[in-house]
């Protein structure tokens, strides 16, 4: 469980720098340069992600249950997960979806975390999915007080929403039927 927590601190910590101290982040970029800052950011994120994967896998081997998921929680989770992939696509394909949600990736991350909490009741689940859901909601709120940074994305177009929905739903089906069991080791259906 320690490895999971350290991974979460590293991954979510580096992703929270601008949320917590935008001035410090900007100062580091000015001091180091954009490229080196992105390199450090990426390295810390990668180390954190690897520790999360390894730590969660290890925690699943000796589960510590906190609650029993509600009856129908898995079905509700599958329903809540339907918009997650389209929201992830919409984050880089500007259109009506991204305009309406303002931060589609954060909304998708929050839904992903909440959905998984409905279907899982281990302490490691609470740590992993609860942390990501909470972080996404806090990050979304932080945008009320900080400036939006430009993110490289496709040019705005009428077809972007169609691509986001079709590509996202297709990815959802592929992930649920094949990739989740293969990568995570848990059959969803």
C-alpha positions in Angstrom: 0.0 0.0 0.0 3.0 2.3 0.7 4.1 2.1 -3.0 0.6 3.0 -4.1 0.5 6.0 -1.8 3.9 7.2 -2.9 2.9 6.8 -6.5 -0.2 8.8 -6.0 1.7 11.6 -4.2 4.2 11.8 -7.0 1.7 11.6 -9.9 -1.1 13.8 -8.4 1.5 16.1 -6.7 3.3 17.0 -9.9 -0.1 17.4 -11.6 -1.2 19.8 -8.8 1.8 22.2 -9.0 -0.1 24.9 -11.0 -3.2 24.3 -8.9 -1.4 24.9 -5.7 1.2 27.5 -6.7 0.9 28.8 -10.2 3.6 31.4 -9.5 6.1 28.8 -8.4 5.4 26.7 -11.5 5.9 29.7 -13.8 9.1 30.6 -11.9 10.5 27.1 -12.4 9.7 27.3 -16.1 11.4 30.7 -16.3 14.4 29.3 -14.4 14.8 25.9 -16.1 13.2 26.6 -19.5 10.0 25.0 -20.9 11.7 21.8 -22.2 13.6 20.9 -19.0 10.5 21.6 -16.9 8.4 19.4 -19.1 11.1 16.7 -18.9 11.1 16.8 -15.0 7.3 16.9 -15.0 7.1 13.9 -17.4 9.7 11.9 -15.4 8.0 12.5 -12.0 4.7 11.6 -13.7 6.1 8.4 -15.2 7.7 7.3 -11.9 4.5 8.0 -10.0 2.4 6.1 -12.6 4.6 3.1 -12.5 4.5 3.1 -8.6 0.7 3.4 -8.8 0.4 0.4 -11.1 2.8 -1.7 -9.1 1.4 -0.6 -5.7 -2.3 -1.2 -6.7 -1.4 -4.6 -8.1 0.4 -5.5 -4.9 -2.5 -4.2 -2.7 -4.9 -6.4 -4.7 -3.0 -9.5 -3.7 -3.8 -8.9 0.0 -7.1 -7.0 0.0 -8.3 -4.9 2.9 -12.0 -4.4 2.5 -13.5 -1.1 3.6 -17.1 -1.6 2.4 -19.2 -3.8 0.3 -20.1 -2.2 -3.0 -23.9 -1.4 -3.3 -26.1 -3.8 -5.1 -26.2 -2.7 -8.7 -23.0 -0.7 -8.2 -21.2 -2.4 -11.1 -24.1 -1.7 -13.4 -24.2 1.9 -12.4 -20.4 2.1 -12.8 -20.7 0.8 -16.4 -23.3 3.5 -17.1 -21.2 6.3 -15.5 -18.1 5.1 -17.6 -19.9 5.5 -20.9 -19.0 9.2 -21.3 -15.5 8.9 -20.0 -13.7 8.1 -23.3 -15.7 10.6 -25.3 -14.7 13.3 -22.7 -11.1 12.3 -23.0 -11.3 12.6 -26.8 -13.1 16.0 -26.4 -10.3 17.4 -24.3 -8.1 17.5 -27.5 -10.9 18.0 -30.1 -12.5 21.4 -29.3 -16.2 21.6 -30.0 -19.5 21.9 -28.2 -18.6 19.1 -25.7 -15.4 20.9 -24.6 -17.2 24.2 -24.5 -20.1 22.9 -22.4 -17.9 20.9 -20.0 -15.0 23.4 -20.0 -12.6 20.8 -18.8 -13.7 17.5 -20.3 -10.7 15.5 -19.2 -11.2 16.5 -15.5 -14.9 15.6 -15.7 -14.0 12.2 -17.3 -11.4 11.5 -14.6 -13.9 12.4 -11.8 -16.5 10.1 -13.4 -13.9 7.3 -13.8 -13.0 7.5 -10.1 -16.5 7.7 -8.8 -17.7 4.8 -11.0 -14.9 2.6 -9.8 -15.7 3.4 -6.2 -19.3 2.2 -6.8 -18.0 -1.2 -8.0 -15.0 -1.7 -5.6 -14.6 -1.6 -1.9 -11.0 -2.3 -1.0 -8.8 0.2 0.8 -6.6 0.4 -2.3 -9.6 1.2 -4.4 -10.5 4.1 -2.1 -6.9 5.3 -2.3 -6.6 5.1 -6.0 -10.0 6.0 -7.4 -11.0 8.3 -4.5 -7.7 10.2 -4.9 -8.2 10.7 -8.7 -11.8 11.7 -8.3 -11.1 14.2 -5.6 -8.1 15.6 -7.4 -10.1 16.1 -10.6 -12.8 17.9 -8.7 -10.3 20.1 -6.9 -8.4 20.9 -10.1 -11.7 21.8 -11.8 -12.5 24.2 -9.0 -9.0 25.7 -9.1 -9.7 26.9 -12.6 -12.1 29.4 -11.2 -9.0 31.2 -9.7 -6.2 30.6 -12.2 -5.6 31.2 -15.9 -6.1 28.5 -18.5 -3.0 27.4 -20.3 -2.9 26.7 -24.0 -3.0 23.0 -24.7 -1.9 21.7 -28.1 -5.0 20.3 -29.7 -6.8 19.9 -33.1 -8.3 23.0 -34.7 -11.9 23.6 -33.7 -14.3 22.0 -36.1 -17.9 20.8 -36.4 -16.9 17.2 -36.8 -14.8 17.2 -33.6 -17.8 16.3 -31.4 -18.7 13.5 -33.7 -15.2 12.1 -33.7 -15.1 12.4 -29.9 -18.3 10.6 -29.4 -17.8 7.9 -32.0 -14.1 7.4 -31.2 -14.8 7.5 -27.5 -17.7 5.0 -27.5 -15.7 2.7 -29.8 -12.8 2.9 -27.3 -15.1 2.3 -24.4 -16.4 -0.9 -26.0 -12.8 -2.1 -26.9 -11.6 -1.3 -23.4 -14.5 -3.0 -21.6 -14.6 -6.1 -23.7 -10.9 -6.8 -24.3 -8.4 -4.3 -22.8 -9.7 -4.1 -19.2 -9.5 -7.9 -18.8 -6.1 -8.1 -20.5 -4.4 -5.1 -18.8 -6.2 -5.0 -15.4 -7.0 -8.7 -15.0 -10.6 -8.1 -14.3 -13.4 -9.0 -16.7 -16.0 -6.2 -16.7 -18.7 -8.1 -18.6 
